[in-house]
Amino acid sequence: MAKGTPVLIYLQTQRNQDGQVSDYAKKFQGQLFQIGPSLYLRYLEEDEKATVTFKISENGIVQLTRKQEDIQMKLYFGNKQRIAALYRTSVGDVPIETITPNLNVTLRDNPLSGVIKIDYLLYNGAELLGDYKLRLQFTA
């Protein structure tokens, strides 16, 4: 991974899928980059051997990319928006969409830190795949 500003990341997610709720919480060492007007937050899920990148665009859109061997998922989140996304597998692409009822990004300079809060619904066509709540905090 290229060098960025080292950050400590605390990630919490909650998934509600067919009435089954699962919670996940973990800390990661990551890097924060600024490329043009966009901020990139990247970390490695070592147990899954997956690279995760959050791109925070100046227009308010947050892109989540997760790459793991021959699987790649790109999700886009815009507050109160429905946005097409991509789940690429070794056997082909699966069209998915996100609906984001709540998106909030807070960034601070001193110390360099931030919070990303995303509540989203994940769809494949008309089929609801899950209802997610993602909370990410980072500090340099």
DACORPE-V718311 format. One record per backbone hydrogen bond with DSSP energy under -0.5 kcal/mol. NH is the residue of the N-H (numbers start at 0). CO is the residue of the C=O. Records with the same first field share a line. If there is no record, write none. Layout:
NH->CO ; CO
This chain:
4->31
5->3
6->29
7->138
8->6 ; 27
9->136
10->8 ; 25
11->134
12->23
13->132
14->21
15->130
16->14 ; 19
19->16
20->18
21->14
23->12
25->10
27->8
29->6
30->41
31->4
32->39
34->37
37->34
38->55
39->32
40->53
41->30
42->51
43->28
44->49
45->43
47->44
48->44
49->44
50->66
51->42 ; 49
52->64
53->40
54->52 ; 62
55->38 ; 53
56->54 ; 60
59->56
61->76
62->54
63->74
64->52 ; 62
65->72
66->50
67->70
70->67
71->87
72->65
73->85
74->63
76->61
79->99
80->77 ; 99
82->80 ; 97
84->95
85->73
86->93
87->71
88->86 ; 91
91->88
93->86
94->92
95->84
96->122
97->82
98->120
99->80
100->98
101->118
103->116
105->114
107->112
112->107
113->137
114->105
115->135
116->103
117->133
118->101
119->117 ; 131
120->98
121->129
122->96 ; 120
123->126
126->123
127->125
128->121 ; 126
129->121
130->15
131->119 ; 129
132->13
133->117
134->11
135->115
136->9
137->113
138->7
139->111
